[in-house]
Amino acid sequence: MTKNYEAITCKVAIYALDSSKVLVVEYTNNVGYGLPGGHLEKDEEPVVACVREAREELGVELSAEHVVLKESWRHPDGKIILGYVSSLSQEESMNRIDRAEILDIHWVDIEAIRSESIPVGTYKQFIIDNWPA
């Protein structure tokens, strides 16, 4: 049986080490903000895809053993989203590697997510539910 890897997307909520903020990206093709991530490549494990996407989009290296699957859900467009969490120092140097895909990168606090002053669409509840204590 052949799997449709393009129908599966991994997204990773990267929280600051001190749990004060979450990293969101502003994509060129969306209104609002989202989480780093993307489609799985053929025969790629989802956690490996999250690590690869973080490297490709942000220029950071996440440790696969610190990228944890928390939940999955179906996006309104039909894709299956695998929601992962990880952490990173806010001082970590990031670079918008794919400038055609990403307008900007932001560290935001939970109140910006709750109040939707930073609109993250379908990721809002996932980010709030998995915010480190």
Helices and strands as residue ranges (DSSP letters): G 5-7, E 8-16, E 22-27, E 37-39, H 46-58, G 64-66, E 68-74, E 80-88, E 102-108, H 110-114, G 121-123, H 124-129
